[in-house]
Amino acid sequence: MSCLGKGKSRRFWWQRGLTLIEMVVALGILAAIGTGLLVAFNTNARAARTLDEQTVAVNLISAYFEVIRHTDYAPTY
């Protein structure tokens, strides 16, 4: 099997560690994925909050219309 370097330590190509550039690239990829996930979670939370507000508004309007519909009409002259 081939060694990478000629020296006292006999390390093979699969035993070498990660270089600084590889670590920076890996951290950059993880940061991009993490940022994307945070943005997606924030957008989802805002959409859920908006949907809850709209649901409350529709329920209030429906309740008011039911009250108006069941109110007796008495003409005043």
PDB file of N, H, CA, C and O in Angstrom:
ATOM      1  N   MET A   1       0.835  -1.171   0.000  1.00  0.00           N
ATOM      2  CA  MET A   1       0.000   0.000   0.000  1.00  0.00           C
ATOM      3  C   MET A   1       0.884   1.240   0.000  1.00  0.00           C
ATOM      4  O   MET A   1       1.979   1.244   0.564  1.00  0.00           O
ATOM      5  N   SER A   2       0.402   2.257  -0.623  1.00  0.00           N
ATOM      6  H   SER A   2      -0.487   2.254  -1.081  1.00  0.00           H
ATOM      7  CA  SER A   2       1.249   3.434  -0.781  1.00  0.00           C
ATOM      8  C   SER A   2       1.112   4.373   0.402  1.00  0.00           C
ATOM      9  O   SER A   2       0.026   4.541   0.957  1.00  0.00           O
ATOM     10  N   CYS A   3       2.205   4.970   0.773  1.00  0.00           N
ATOM     11  H   CYS A   3       3.087   4.833   0.322  1.00  0.00           H
ATOM     12  CA  CYS A   3       2.236   5.963   1.845  1.00  0.00           C
ATOM     13  C   CYS A   3       2.260   7.344   1.224  1.00  0.00           C
ATOM     14  O   CYS A   3       2.721   7.515   0.096  1.00  0.00           O
ATOM     15  N   LEU A   4       1.769   8.321   1.950  1.00  0.00           N
ATOM     16  H   LEU A   4       1.394   8.182   2.866  1.00  0.00           H
ATOM     17  CA  LEU A   4       1.778   9.683   1.435  1.00  0.00           C
ATOM     18  C   LEU A   4       3.155  10.315   1.543  1.00  0.00           C
ATOM     19  O   LEU A   4       3.620  10.952   0.598  1.00  0.00           O
ATOM     20  N   GLY A   5       3.788  10.153   2.637  1.00  0.00           N
ATOM     21  H   GLY A   5       3.411   9.635   3.405  1.00  0.00           H
ATOM     22  CA  GLY A   5       5.067  10.813   2.835  1.00  0.00           C
ATOM     23  C   GLY A   5       6.166   9.821   3.157  1.00  0.00           C
ATOM     24  O   GLY A   5       5.912   8.683   3.551  1.00  0.00           O
ATOM     25  N   LYS A   6       7.361  10.269   2.984  1.00  0.00           N
ATOM     26  H   LYS A   6       7.568  11.194   2.664  1.00  0.00           H
ATOM     27  CA  LYS A   6       8.513   9.451   3.340  1.00  0.00           C
ATOM     28  C   LYS A   6       9.045   9.998   4.650  1.00  0.00           C
ATOM     29  O   LYS A   6       9.541  11.123   4.697  1.00  0.00           O
ATOM     30  N   GLY A   7       8.950   9.241   5.680  1.00  0.00           N
ATOM     31  H   GLY A   7       8.547   8.327   5.642  1.00  0.00           H
ATOM     32  CA  GLY A   7       9.415   9.708   6.968  1.00  0.00           C
ATOM     33  C   GLY A   7       9.259   8.615   7.999  1.00  0.00           C
ATOM     34  O   GLY A   7       9.037   7.445   7.687  1.00  0.00           O
ATOM     35  N   LYS A   8       9.385   9.048   9.249  1.00  0.00           N
ATOM     36  H   LYS A   8       9.565   9.998   9.502  1.00  0.00           H
ATOM     37  CA  LYS A   8       9.312   8.074  10.331  1.00  0.00           C
ATOM     38  C   LYS A   8       7.886   7.569  10.535  1.00  0.00           C
ATOM     39  O   LYS A   8       7.685   6.392  10.836  1.00  0.00           O
ATOM     40  N   SER A   9       6.896   8.444  10.375  1.00  0.00           N
ATOM     41  H   SER A   9       7.059   9.399  10.131  1.00  0.00           H
ATOM     42  CA  SER A   9       5.519   7.997  10.560  1.00  0.00           C
ATOM     43  C   SER A   9       5.029   7.374   9.267  1.00  0.00           C
ATOM     44  O   SER A   9       5.221   7.924   8.182  1.00  0.00           O
ATOM     45  N   ARG A  10       4.410   6.247   9.394  1.00  0.00           N
ATOM     46  H   ARG A  10       4.255   5.801  10.275  1.00  0.00           H
ATOM     47  CA  ARG A  10       3.894   5.555   8.217  1.00  0.00           C
ATOM     48  C   ARG A  10       2.369   5.649   8.243  1.00  0.00           C
ATOM     49  O   ARG A  10       1.680   4.767   8.757  1.00  0.00           O
ATOM     50  N   ARG A  11       1.871   6.732   7.679  1.00  0.00           N
ATOM     51  H   ARG A  11       2.430   7.448   7.261  1.00  0.00           H
ATOM     52  CA  ARG A  11       0.427   6.914   7.617  1.00  0.00           C
ATOM     53  C   ARG A  11      -0.017   6.697   6.181  1.00  0.00           C
ATOM     54  O   ARG A  11       0.650   7.115   5.235  1.00  0.00           O
ATOM     55  N   PHE A  12      -1.121   6.056   6.042  1.00  0.00           N
ATOM     56  H   PHE A  12      -1.663   5.716   6.811  1.00  0.00           H
ATOM     57  CA  PHE A  12      -1.671   5.798   4.730  1.00  0.00           C
ATOM     58  C   PHE A  12      -2.657   6.903   4.362  1.00  0.00           C
ATOM     59  O   PHE A  12      -3.008   7.722   5.211  1.00  0.00           O
ATOM     60  N   TRP A  13      -3.104   6.936   3.120  1.00  0.00           N
ATOM     61  H   TRP A  13      -2.819   6.270   2.430  1.00  0.00           H
ATOM     62  CA  TRP A  13      -3.955   8.028   2.652  1.00  0.00           C
ATOM     63  C   TRP A  13      -5.273   8.076   3.405  1.00  0.00           C
ATOM     64  O   TRP A  13      -5.821   9.167   3.563  1.00  0.00           O
ATOM     65  N   TRP A  14      -5.808   6.979   3.874  1.00  0.00           N
ATOM     66  H   TRP A  14      -5.362   6.093   3.746  1.00  0.00           H
ATOM     67  CA  TRP A  14      -7.078   7.004   4.592  1.00  0.00           C
ATOM     68  C   TRP A  14      -6.898   7.368   6.068  1.00  0.00           C
ATOM     69  O   TRP A  14      -7.880   7.573   6.782  1.00  0.00           O
ATOM     70  N   GLN A  15      -5.659   7.447   6.518  1.00  0.00           N
ATOM     71  H   GLN A  15      -4.862   7.281   5.938  1.00  0.00           H
ATOM     72  CA  GLN A  15      -5.407   7.781   7.916  1.00  0.00           C
ATOM     73  C   GLN A  15      -5.071   9.247   8.130  1.00  0.00           C
ATOM     74  O   GLN A  15      -4.862   9.675   9.265  1.00  0.00           O
ATOM     75  N   ARG A  16      -5.017  10.007   7.074  1.00  0.00           N
ATOM     76  H   ARG A  16      -5.187   9.660   6.152  1.00  0.00           H
ATOM     77  CA  ARG A  16      -4.638  11.405   7.254  1.00  0.00           C
ATOM     78  C   ARG A  16      -5.817  12.192   7.824  1.00  0.00           C
ATOM     79  O   ARG A  16      -6.970  11.792   7.659  1.00  0.00           O
ATOM     80  N   GLY A  17      -5.535  13.294   8.486  1.00  0.00           N
ATOM     81  H   GLY A  17      -4.598  13.618   8.620  1.00  0.00           H
ATOM     82  CA  GLY A  17      -6.573  14.116   9.100  1.00  0.00           C
ATOM     83  C   GLY A  17      -7.160  15.105   8.109  1.00  0.00           C
ATOM     84  O   GLY A  17      -6.803  15.120   6.931  1.00  0.00           O
ATOM     85  N   LEU A  18      -8.067  15.928   8.611  1.00  0.00           N
ATOM     86  H   LEU A  18      -8.357  15.916   9.568  1.00  0.00           H
ATOM     87  CA  LEU A  18      -8.683  16.949   7.776  1.00  0.00           C
ATOM     88  C   LEU A  18      -7.821  18.201   7.778  1.00  0.00           C
ATOM     89  O   LEU A  18      -7.246  18.576   8.800  1.00  0.00           O
ATOM     90  N   THR A  19      -7.741  18.837   6.628  1.00  0.00           N
ATOM     91  H   THR A  19      -8.208  18.533   5.797  1.00  0.00           H
ATOM     92  CA  THR A  19      -6.983  20.083   6.545  1.00  0.00           C
ATOM     93  C   THR A  19      -7.863  21.248   6.981  1.00  0.00           C
ATOM     94  O   THR A  19      -9.077  21.101   7.124  1.00  0.00           O
ATOM     95  N   LEU A  20      -7.253  22.387   7.189  1.00  0.00           N
ATOM     96  H   LEU A  20      -6.267  22.506   7.073  1.00  0.00           H
ATOM     97  CA  LEU A  20      -7.983  23.567   7.605  1.00  0.00           C
ATOM     98  C   LEU A  20      -8.989  23.990   6.541  1.00  0.00           C
ATOM     99  O   LEU A  20     -10.104  24.396   6.871  1.00  0.00           O
ATOM    100  N   ILE A  21      -8.613  23.900   5.289  1.00  0.00           N
ATOM    101  H   ILE A  21      -7.708  23.570   5.021  1.00  0.00           H
ATOM    102  CA  ILE A  21      -9.518  24.293   4.205  1.00  0.00           C
ATOM    103  C   ILE A  21     -10.736  23.373   4.178  1.00  0.00           C
ATOM    104  O   ILE A  21     -11.858  23.839   3.978  1.00  0.00           O
ATOM    105  N   GLU A  22     -10.528  22.089   4.374  1.00  0.00           N
ATOM    106  H   GLU A  22      -9.617  21.711   4.536  1.00  0.00           H
ATOM    107  CA  GLU A  22     -11.650  21.160   4.399  1.00  0.00           C
ATOM    108  C   GLU A  22     -12.590  21.472   5.553  1.00  0.00           C
ATOM    109  O   GLU A  22     -13.810  21.388   5.409  1.00  0.00           O
ATOM    110  N   MET A  23     -12.027  21.827   6.684  1.00  0.00           N
ATOM    111  H   MET A  23     -11.037  21.895   6.801  1.00  0.00           H
ATOM    112  CA  MET A  23     -12.860  22.167   7.835  1.00  0.00           C
ATOM    113  C   MET A  23     -13.643  23.458   7.593  1.00  0.00           C
ATOM    114  O   MET A  23     -14.813  23.545   7.964  1.00  0.00           O
ATOM    115  N   VAL A  24     -13.019  24.449   6.985  1.00  0.00           N
ATOM    116  H   VAL A  24     -12.068  24.378   6.684  1.00  0.00           H
ATOM    117  CA  VAL A  24     -13.704  25.712   6.708  1.00  0.00           C
ATOM    118  C   VAL A  24     -14.837  25.488   5.713  1.00  0.00           C
ATOM    119  O   VAL A  24     -15.928  26.034   5.876  1.00  0.00           O
ATOM    120  N   VAL A  25     -14.577  24.681   4.678  1.00  0.00           N
ATOM    121  H   VAL A  25     -13.690  24.237   4.545  1.00  0.00           H
ATOM    122  CA  VAL A  25     -15.615  24.391   3.689  1.00  0.00           C
ATOM    123  C   VAL A  25     -16.769  23.633   4.351  1.00  0.00           C
ATOM    124  O   VAL A  25     -17.933  23.940   4.096  1.00  0.00           O
ATOM    125  N   ALA A  26     -16.461  22.655   5.188  1.00  0.00           N
ATOM    126  H   ALA A  26     -15.515  22.405   5.395  1.00  0.00           H
ATOM    127  CA  ALA A  26     -17.506  21.890   5.864  1.00  0.00           C
ATOM    128  C   ALA A  26     -18.330  22.789   6.789  1.00  0.00           C
ATOM    129  O   ALA A  26     -19.555  22.676   6.825  1.00  0.00           O
ATOM    130  N   LEU A  27     -17.678  23.671   7.528  1.00  0.00           N
ATOM    131  H   LEU A  27     -16.682  23.763   7.498  1.00  0.00           H
ATOM    132  CA  LEU A  27     -18.407  24.594   8.402  1.00  0.00           C
ATOM    133  C   LEU A  27     -19.254  25.578   7.601  1.00  0.00           C
ATOM    134  O   LEU A  27     -20.351  25.949   8.018  1.00  0.00           O
ATOM    135  N   GLY A  28     -18.737  25.994   6.452  1.00  0.00           N
ATOM    136  H   GLY A  28     -17.846  25.693   6.113  1.00  0.00           H
ATOM    137  CA  GLY A  28     -19.524  26.882   5.590  1.00  0.00           C
ATOM    138  C   GLY A  28     -20.781  26.202   5.070  1.00  0.00           C
ATOM    139  O   GLY A  28     -21.846  26.817   5.019  1.00  0.00           O
ATOM    140  N   ILE A  29     -20.663  24.951   4.687  1.00  0.00           N
ATOM    141  H   ILE A  29     -19.797  24.452   4.729  1.00  0.00           H
ATOM    142  CA  ILE A  29     -21.825  24.200   4.215  1.00  0.00           C
ATOM    143  C   ILE A  29     -22.825  24.019   5.347  1.00  0.00           C
ATOM    144  O   ILE A  29     -24.026  24.212   5.154  1.00  0.00           O
ATOM    145  N   LEU A  30     -22.340  23.653   6.520  1.00  0.00           N
ATOM    146  H   LEU A  30     -21.364  23.497   6.677  1.00  0.00           H
ATOM    147  CA  LEU A  30     -23.244  23.499   7.668  1.00  0.00           C
ATOM    148  C   LEU A  30     -23.914  24.817   8.039  1.00  0.00           C
ATOM    149  O   LEU A  30     -25.093  24.837   8.394  1.00  0.00           O
ATOM    150  N   ALA A  31     -23.169  25.919   7.958  1.00  0.00           N
ATOM    151  H   ALA A  31     -22.211  25.903   7.669  1.00  0.00           H
ATOM    152  CA  ALA A  31     -23.752  27.228   8.269  1.00  0.00           C
ATOM    153  C   ALA A  31     -24.839  27.588   7.259  1.00  0.00           C
ATOM    154  O   ALA A  31     -25.879  28.127   7.638  1.00  0.00           O
ATOM    155  N   ALA A  32     -24.610  27.298   5.981  1.00  0.00           N
ATOM    156  H   ALA A  32     -23.765  26.861   5.673  1.00  0.00           H
ATOM    157  CA  ALA A  32     -25.615  27.593   4.955  1.00  0.00           C
ATOM    158  C   ALA A  32     -26.878  26.761   5.180  1.00  0.00           C
ATOM    159  O   ALA A  32     -27.991  27.272   5.061  1.00  0.00           O
ATOM    160  N   ILE A  33     -26.705  25.495   5.500  1.00  0.00           N
ATOM    161  H   ILE A  33     -25.800  25.079   5.597  1.00  0.00           H
ATOM    162  CA  ILE A  33     -27.859  24.630   5.764  1.00  0.00           C
ATOM    163  C   ILE A  33     -28.595  25.104   7.018  1.00  0.00           C
ATOM    164  O   ILE A  33     -29.825  25.161   7.032  1.00  0.00           O
ATOM    165  N   GLY A  34     -27.849  25.441   8.064  1.00  0.00           N
ATOM    166  H   GLY A  34     -26.850  25.394   8.053  1.00  0.00           H
ATOM    167  CA  GLY A  34     -28.468  25.926   9.295  1.00  0.00           C
ATOM    168  C   GLY A  34     -29.230  27.223   9.094  1.00  0.00           C
ATOM    169  O   GLY A  34     -30.325  27.397   9.630  1.00  0.00           O
ATOM    170  N   THR A  35     -28.652  28.132   8.320  1.00  0.00           N
ATOM    171  H   THR A  35     -27.763  27.991   7.884  1.00  0.00           H
ATOM    172  CA  THR A  35     -29.332  29.394   8.035  1.00  0.00           C
ATOM    173  C   THR A  35     -30.620  29.150   7.260  1.00  0.00           C
ATOM    174  O   THR A  35     -31.655  29.755   7.544  1.00  0.00           O
ATOM    175  N   GLY A  36     -30.544  28.263   6.286  1.00  0.00           N
ATOM    176  H   GLY A  36     -29.704  27.772   6.056  1.00  0.00           H
ATOM    177  CA  GLY A  36     -31.746  27.934   5.518  1.00  0.00           C
ATOM    178  C   GLY A  36     -32.836  27.342   6.387  1.00  0.00           C
ATOM    179  O   GLY A  36     -34.011  27.672   6.223  1.00  0.00           O
ATOM    180  N   LEU A  37     -32.463  26.473   7.308  1.00  0.00           N
ATOM    181  H   LEU A  37     -31.508  26.205   7.441  1.00  0.00           H
ATOM    182  CA  LEU A  37     -33.454  25.884   8.210  1.00  0.00           C
ATOM    183  C   LEU A  37     -34.064  26.928   9.138  1.00  0.00           C
ATOM    184  O   LEU A  37     -35.271  26.919   9.381  1.00  0.00           O
ATOM    185  N   LEU A  38     -33.232  27.824   9.654  1.00  0.00           N
ATOM    186  H   LEU A  38     -32.252  27.831   9.457  1.00  0.00           H
ATOM    187  CA  LEU A  38     -33.766  28.870  10.537  1.00  0.00           C
ATOM    188  C   LEU A  38     -34.731  29.788   9.799  1.00  0.00           C
ATOM    189  O   LEU A  38     -35.765  30.172  10.346  1.00  0.00           O
ATOM    190  N   VAL A  39     -34.403  30.138   8.572  1.00  0.00           N
ATOM    191  H   VAL A  39     -33.563  29.826   8.128  1.00  0.00           H
ATOM    192  CA  VAL A  39     -35.296  30.984   7.775  1.00  0.00           C
ATOM    193  C   VAL A  39     -36.610  30.244   7.509  1.00  0.00           C
ATOM    194  O   VAL A  39     -37.687  30.837   7.587  1.00  0.00           O
ATOM    195  N   ALA A  40     -36.518  28.953   7.197  1.00  0.00           N
ATOM    196  H   ALA A  40     -35.643  28.472   7.135  1.00  0.00           H
ATOM    197  CA  ALA A  40     -37.732  28.178   6.944  1.00  0.00           C
ATOM    198  C   ALA A  40     -38.601  28.083   8.196  1.00  0.00           C
ATOM    199  O   ALA A  40     -39.821  28.218   8.106  1.00  0.00           O
ATOM    200  N   PHE A  41     -37.994  27.853   9.362  1.00  0.00           N
ATOM    201  H   PHE A  41     -37.003  27.743   9.435  1.00  0.00           H
ATOM    202  CA  PHE A  41     -38.761  27.787  10.603  1.00  0.00           C
ATOM    203  C   PHE A  41     -39.406  29.131  10.927  1.00  0.00           C
ATOM    204  O   PHE A  41     -40.550  29.177  11.377  1.00  0.00           O
ATOM    205  N   ASN A  42     -38.685  30.212  10.702  1.00  0.00           N
ATOM    206  H   ASN A  42     -37.755  30.175  10.336  1.00  0.00           H
ATOM    207  CA  ASN A  42     -39.230  31.548  10.968  1.00  0.00           C
ATOM    208  C   ASN A  42     -40.412  31.841  10.047  1.00  0.00           C
ATOM    209  O   ASN A  42     -41.433  32.366  10.492  1.00  0.00           O
ATOM    210  N   THR A  43     -40.276  31.507   8.782  1.00  0.00           N
ATOM    211  H   THR A  43     -39.447  31.080   8.421  1.00  0.00           H
ATOM    212  CA  THR A  43     -41.360  31.729   7.824  1.00  0.00           C
ATOM    213  C   THR A  43     -42.575  30.890   8.197  1.00  0.00           C
ATOM    214  O   THR A  43     -43.708  31.366   8.125  1.00  0.00           O
ATOM    215  N   ASN A  44     -42.342  29.654   8.593  1.00  0.00           N
ATOM    216  H   ASN A  44     -41.422  29.268   8.652  1.00  0.00           H
ATOM    217  CA  ASN A  44     -43.440  28.784   8.995  1.00  0.00           C
ATOM    218  C   ASN A  44     -44.148  29.329  10.240  1.00  0.00           C
ATOM    219  O   ASN A  44     -45.376  29.287  10.318  1.00  0.00           O
ATOM    220  N   ALA A  45     -43.398  29.830  11.196  1.00  0.00           N
ATOM    221  H   ALA A  45     -42.400  29.864  11.132  1.00  0.00           H
ATOM    222  CA  ALA A  45     -43.996  30.382  12.412  1.00  0.00           C
ATOM    223  C   ALA A  45     -44.836  31.615  12.091  1.00  0.00           C
ATOM    224  O   ALA A  45     -45.926  31.791  12.636  1.00  0.00           O
ATOM    225  N   ARG A  46     -44.321  32.472  11.198  1.00  0.00           N
ATOM    226  H   ARG A  46     -43.436  32.330  10.755  1.00  0.00           H
ATOM    227  CA  ARG A  46     -45.086  33.665  10.826  1.00  0.00           C
ATOM    228  C   ARG A  46     -46.365  33.292  10.095  1.00  0.00           C
ATOM    229  O   ARG A  46     -47.415  33.890  10.335  1.00  0.00           O
ATOM    230  N   ALA A  47     -46.287  32.309   9.204  1.00  0.00           N
ATOM    231  H   ALA A  47     -45.435  31.823   9.010  1.00  0.00           H
ATOM    232  CA  ALA A  47     -47.477  31.880   8.467  1.00  0.00           C
ATOM    233  C   ALA A  47     -48.515  31.280   9.411  1.00  0.00           C
ATOM    234  O   ALA A  47     -49.712  31.523   9.253  1.00  0.00           O
ATOM    235  N   ALA A  48     -48.069  30.506  10.382  1.00  0.00           N
ATOM    236  H   ALA A  48     -47.097  30.309  10.510  1.00  0.00           H
ATOM    237  CA  ALA A  48     -48.996  29.919  11.342  1.00  0.00           C
ATOM    238  C   ALA A  48     -49.656  31.000  12.188  1.00  0.00           C
ATOM    239  O   ALA A  48     -50.852  30.925  12.472  1.00  0.00           O
ATOM    240  N   ARG A  49     -48.882  32.004  12.592  1.00  0.00           N
ATOM    241  H   ARG A  49     -47.911  32.065  12.361  1.00  0.00           H
ATOM    242  CA  ARG A  49     -49.436  33.096  13.393  1.00  0.00           C
ATOM    243  C   ARG A  49     -50.479  33.876  12.574  1.00  0.00           C
ATOM    244  O   ARG A  49     -51.538  34.222  13.097  1.00  0.00           O
ATOM    245  N   THR A  50     -50.188  34.147  11.318  1.00  0.00           N
ATOM    246  H   THR A  50     -49.327  33.866  10.894  1.00  0.00           H
ATOM    247  CA  THR A  50     -51.126  34.860  10.454  1.00  0.00           C
ATOM    248  C   THR A  50     -52.396  34.050  10.254  1.00  0.00           C
ATOM    249  O   THR A  50     -53.500  34.594  10.287  1.00  0.00           O
ATOM    250  N   LEU A  51     -52.238  32.751  10.047  1.00  0.00           N
ATOM    251  H   LEU A  51     -51.341  32.309  10.021  1.00  0.00           H
ATOM    252  CA  LEU A  51     -53.400  31.885   9.866  1.00  0.00           C
ATOM    253  C   LEU A  51     -54.261  31.847  11.125  1.00  0.00           C
ATOM    254  O   LEU A  51     -55.488  31.846  11.031  1.00  0.00           O
ATOM    255  N   ASP A  52     -53.639  31.816  12.289  1.00  0.00           N
ATOM    256  H   ASP A  52     -52.642  31.817  12.365  1.00  0.00           H
ATOM    257  CA  ASP A  52     -54.401  31.857  13.545  1.00  0.00           C
ATOM    258  C   ASP A  52     -55.177  33.165  13.674  1.00  0.00           C
ATOM    259  O   ASP A  52     -56.338  33.160  14.084  1.00  0.00           O
ATOM    260  N   GLU A  53     -54.549  34.272  13.332  1.00  0.00           N
ATOM    261  H   GLU A  53     -53.606  34.276  12.999  1.00  0.00           H
ATOM    262  CA  GLU A  53     -55.241  35.564  13.402  1.00  0.00           C
ATOM    263  C   GLU A  53     -56.419  35.607  12.443  1.00  0.00           C
ATOM    264  O   GLU A  53     -57.486  36.112  12.792  1.00  0.00           O
ATOM    265  N   GLN A  54     -56.237  35.083  11.244  1.00  0.00           N
ATOM    266  H   GLN A  54     -55.371  34.673  10.961  1.00  0.00           H
ATOM    267  CA  GLN A  54     -57.327  35.066  10.271  1.00  0.00           C
ATOM    268  C   GLN A  54     -58.468  34.161  10.733  1.00  0.00           C
ATOM    269  O   GLN A  54     -59.640  34.477  10.526  1.00  0.00           O
ATOM    270  N   THR A  55     -58.126  33.051  11.350  1.00  0.00           N
ATOM    271  H   THR A  55     -57.174  32.795  11.518  1.00  0.00           H
ATOM    272  CA  THR A  55     -59.156  32.142  11.852  1.00  0.00           C
ATOM    273  C   THR A  55     -59.968  32.806  12.956  1.00  0.00           C
ATOM    274  O   THR A  55     -61.193  32.679  12.985  1.00  0.00           O
ATOM    275  N   VAL A  56     -59.311  33.502  13.852  1.00  0.00           N
ATOM    276  H   VAL A  56     -58.316  33.605  13.829  1.00  0.00           H
ATOM    277  CA  VAL A  56     -60.012  34.216  14.918  1.00  0.00           C
ATOM    278  C   VAL A  56     -60.917  35.289  14.319  1.00  0.00           C
ATOM    279  O   VAL A  56     -62.055  35.452  14.761  1.00  0.00           O
ATOM    280  N   ALA A  57     -60.432  36.013  13.331  1.00  0.00           N
ATOM    281  H   ALA A  57     -59.508  35.881  12.973  1.00  0.00           H
ATOM    282  CA  ALA A  57     -61.236  37.066  12.703  1.00  0.00           C
ATOM    283  C   ALA A  57     -62.468  36.486  12.020  1.00  0.00           C
ATOM    284  O   ALA A  57     -63.559  37.044  12.144  1.00  0.00           O
ATOM    285  N   VAL A  58     -62.317  35.390  11.311  1.00  0.00           N
ATOM    286  H   VAL A  58     -61.432  34.936  11.210  1.00  0.00           H
ATOM    287  CA  VAL A  58     -63.464  34.769  10.636  1.00  0.00           C
ATOM    288  C   VAL A  58     -64.471  34.255  11.656  1.00  0.00           C
ATOM    289  O   VAL A  58     -65.677  34.389  11.452  1.00  0.00           O
ATOM    290  N   ASN A  59     -63.998  33.677  12.737  1.00  0.00           N
ATOM    291  H   ASN A  59     -63.018  33.568  12.903  1.00  0.00           H
ATOM    292  CA  ASN A  59     -64.914  33.192  13.773  1.00  0.00           C
ATOM    293  C   ASN A  59     -65.676  34.338  14.424  1.00  0.00           C
ATOM    294  O   ASN A  59     -66.869  34.210  14.702  1.00  0.00           O
ATOM    295  N   LEU A  60     -64.999  35.456  14.671  1.00  0.00           N
ATOM    296  H   LEU A  60     -64.030  35.560  14.446  1.00  0.00           H
ATOM    297  CA  LEU A  60     -65.694  36.622  15.251  1.00  0.00           C
ATOM    298  C   LEU A  60     -66.754  37.167  14.297  1.00  0.00           C
ATOM    299  O   LEU A  60     -67.869  37.485  14.710  1.00  0.00           O
ATOM    300  N   ILE A  61     -66.397  37.270  13.028  1.00  0.00           N
ATOM    301  H   ILE A  61     -65.491  37.012  12.693  1.00  0.00           H
ATOM    302  CA  ILE A  61     -67.354  37.780  12.038  1.00  0.00           C
ATOM    303  C   ILE A  61     -68.551  36.843  11.936  1.00  0.00           C
ATOM    304  O   ILE A  61     -69.693  37.297  11.860  1.00  0.00           O
ATOM    305  N   SER A  62     -68.297  35.557  11.933  1.00  0.00           N
ATOM    306  H   SER A  62     -67.370  35.188  11.994  1.00  0.00           H
ATOM    307  CA  SER A  62     -69.398  34.585  11.864  1.00  0.00           C
ATOM    308  C   SER A  62     -70.293  34.696  13.090  1.00  0.00           C
ATOM    309  O   SER A  62     -71.516  34.622  12.969  1.00  0.00           O
ATOM    310  N   ALA A  63     -69.711  34.872  14.250  1.00  0.00           N
ATOM    311  H   ALA A  63     -68.718  34.933  14.349  1.00  0.00           H
ATOM    312  CA  ALA A  63     -70.514  35.023  15.464  1.00  0.00           C
ATOM    313  C   ALA A  63     -71.363  36.286  15.408  1.00  0.00           C
ATOM    314  O   ALA A  63     -72.534  36.259  15.787  1.00  0.00           O
ATOM    315  N   TYR A  64     -70.792  37.392  14.941  1.00  0.00           N
ATOM    316  H   TYR A  64     -69.841  37.414  14.633  1.00  0.00           H
ATOM    317  CA  TYR A  64     -71.567  38.629  14.820  1.00  0.00           C
ATOM    318  C   TYR A  64     -72.698  38.469  13.818  1.00  0.00           C
ATOM    319  O   TYR A  64     -73.805  38.941  14.077  1.00  0.00           O
ATOM    320  N   PHE A  65     -72.462  37.823  12.691  1.00  0.00           N
ATOM    321  H   PHE A  65     -71.562  37.440  12.481  1.00  0.00           H
ATOM    322  CA  PHE A  65     -73.517  37.618  11.698  1.00  0.00           C
ATOM    323  C   PHE A  65     -74.624  36.716  12.256  1.00  0.00           C
ATOM    324  O   PHE A  65     -75.798  36.922  11.948  1.00  0.00           O
ATOM    325  N   GLU A  66     -74.266  35.730  13.062  1.00  0.00           N
ATOM    326  H   GLU A  66     -73.312  35.562  13.311  1.00  0.00           H
ATOM    327  CA  GLU A  66     -75.282  34.879  13.678  1.00  0.00           C
ATOM    328  C   GLU A  66     -76.133  35.680  14.649  1.00  0.00           C
ATOM    329  O   GLU A  66     -77.349  35.496  14.710  1.00  0.00           O
ATOM    330  N   VAL A  67     -75.508  36.559  15.400  1.00  0.00           N
ATOM    331  H   VAL A  67     -74.521  36.708  15.350  1.00  0.00           H
ATOM    332  CA  VAL A  67     -76.276  37.411  16.326  1.00  0.00           C
ATOM    333  C   VAL A  67     -77.216  38.303  15.538  1.00  0.00           C
ATOM    334  O   VAL A  67     -78.381  38.452  15.906  1.00  0.00           O
ATOM    335  N   ILE A  68     -76.733  38.893  14.469  1.00  0.00           N
ATOM    336  H   ILE A  68     -75.786  38.773  14.170  1.00  0.00           H
ATOM    337  CA  ILE A  68     -77.571  39.772  13.649  1.00  0.00           C
ATOM    338  C   ILE A  68     -78.695  38.982  13.000  1.00  0.00           C
ATOM    339  O   ILE A  68     -79.825  39.462  12.911  1.00  0.00           O
ATOM    340  N   ARG A  69     -78.388  37.771  12.544  1.00  0.00           N
ATOM    341  H   ARG A  69     -77.470  37.381  12.616  1.00  0.00           H
ATOM    342  CA  ARG A  69     -79.389  36.959  11.854  1.00  0.00           C
ATOM    343  C   ARG A  69     -80.513  36.537  12.809  1.00  0.00           C
ATOM    344  O   ARG A  69     -81.671  36.451  12.400  1.00  0.00           O
ATOM    345  N   HIS A  70     -80.184  36.280  14.057  1.00  0.00           N
ATOM    346  H   HIS A  70     -79.244  36.351  14.389  1.00  0.00           H
ATOM    347  CA  HIS A  70     -81.191  35.824  15.012  1.00  0.00           C
ATOM    348  C   HIS A  70     -81.865  36.968  15.761  1.00  0.00           C
ATOM    349  O   HIS A  70     -82.722  36.727  16.612  1.00  0.00           O
ATOM    350  N   THR A  71     -81.496  38.184  15.464  1.00  0.00           N
ATOM    351  H   THR A  71     -80.800  38.380  14.773  1.00  0.00           H
ATOM    352  CA  THR A  71     -82.126  39.339  16.100  1.00  0.00           C
ATOM    353  C   THR A  71     -83.465  39.610  15.413  1.00  0.00           C
ATOM    354  O   THR A  71     -83.560  39.627  14.186  1.00  0.00           O
ATOM    355  N   ASP A  72     -84.492  39.821  16.231  1.00  0.00           N
ATOM    356  H   ASP A  72     -84.415  39.807  17.228  1.00  0.00           H
ATOM    357  CA  ASP A  72     -85.823  40.124  15.672  1.00  0.00           C
ATOM    358  C   ASP A  72     -85.803  41.506  15.054  1.00  0.00           C
ATOM    359  O   ASP A  72     -85.221  42.455  15.578  1.00  0.00           O
ATOM    360  N   TYR A  73     -86.462  41.570  13.924  1.00  0.00           N
ATOM    361  H   TYR A  73     -86.935  40.799  13.498  1.00  0.00           H
ATOM    362  CA  TYR A  73     -86.554  42.845  13.231  1.00  0.00           C
ATOM    363  C   TYR A  73     -87.841  43.554  13.661  1.00  0.00           C
ATOM    364  O   TYR A  73     -88.942  43.032  13.482  1.00  0.00           O
ATOM    365  N   ALA A  74     -87.687  44.717  14.213  1.00  0.00           N
ATOM    366  H   ALA A  74     -86.794  45.141  14.358  1.00  0.00           H
ATOM    367  CA  ALA A  74     -88.849  45.502  14.616  1.00  0.00           C
ATOM    368  C   ALA A  74     -88.701  46.879  13.976  1.00  0.00           C
ATOM    369  O   ALA A  74     -87.845  47.663  14.384  1.00  0.00           O
ATOM    370  N   PRO A  75     -89.502  47.167  13.007  1.00  0.00           N
ATOM    371  CA  PRO A  75     -89.370  48.485  12.363  1.00  0.00           C
ATOM    372  C   PRO A  75     -89.743  49.606  13.330  1.00  0.00           C
ATOM    373  O   PRO A  75     -90.698  49.497  14.099  1.00  0.00           O
ATOM    374  N   THR A  76     -88.995  50.642  13.273  1.00  0.00           N
ATOM    375  H   THR A  76     -88.218  50.731  12.649  1.00  0.00           H
ATOM    376  CA  THR A  76     -89.281  51.809  14.120  1.00  0.00           C
ATOM    377  C   THR A  76     -89.686  52.966  13.213  1.00  0.00           C
ATOM    378  O   THR A  76     -88.954  53.370  12.309  1.00  0.00           O
ATOM    379  N   TYR A  77     -90.911  53.493  13.500  1.00  0.00           N
ATOM    380  H   TYR A  77     -91.505  53.165  14.234  1.00  0.00           H
ATOM    381  CA  TYR A  77     -91.412  54.618  12.714  1.00  0.00           C
ATOM    382  C   TYR A  77     -91.554  55.824  13.559  1.00  0.00           C
ATOM    383  O   TYR A  77     -91.965  56.876  13.069  1.00  0.00           O
TER     384      TYR A  77
END
